[in-house]
């Protein structure tokens, strides 16, 4: 199943079931009578609510709607750095990694940091330019994992039992802030620096062990990898994070980006006003956003996601 949050023209956000193939969605208030929550509440009560889901009628065309971030967690997103070998190497070679020496280019244990919930924006939303704050904006295509069942001290052999679903993320980064401050929080957490979506896909409808991931900037293919190339896999990440931190339903884990980011090029190629970033993960759809200040064309529409 797929679920999205769309923006009500009168204000607010409405959670819905989605059929990407048919290009239609159904508000949960209609598909789940008596339910008045959002997708976070759906995830938290999934085992109770899932059997009652029953979309009725023809639904609403996706092409008529704007999507928000599909999920708004109650706390920071968990993020993993340098989780693909080629990206770890390109980042080390860039001179921008102030968090480790050259000998630590490829980490021996997961590098975990956070982004605030205020970084989240939806598909087709403009990424804030933050002029005067950063002059070196970069993109990072990532698979995002949504936790469904919480817990502390989760063993890797049971970790996938705690996964509710998946979506696509763009871990937008201010490289100058990341370098200047050594720790990554400020460079990663500027408002609007995490496009997420276009929707959530439940764990039974996606196989993360073998899914192609690609990212285009202005129609130029920059990142082309498979999520099976992670250094630390999803069960290992869940085991590591949960050792002393109790994971909660609705928590989001960004699993890292492959090679091909702007800082890895020679010379570096940072994002500018109006640049278009399009990320596709096989089985999850397409997340498309432009940097603030440019015109949005058809490729930023929900229709563009549906047709891919």
PyMOL commands that set and color helices and strands:
alter all, ss='L'
color gray80, all
select helices_A, chain A and resi 28-31+39-44+46-52+62-64+85-94+102-104+117-119+156-162+175-181+185-188+203-205+208-210+227-229+234-242+262-264+298-300+302-307
alter helices_A, ss='H'
color red, helices_A
select strands_A, chain A and resi 2-7+13-19+24-27+60-61+77-81+111-115+120-121+126-127+137-138+141-147+163-171+173-174+194-202+212-217+220-226+252-254+276-281+285-291
alter strands_A, ss='S'
color yellow, strands_A
deselect
rebuild
show_as cartoon
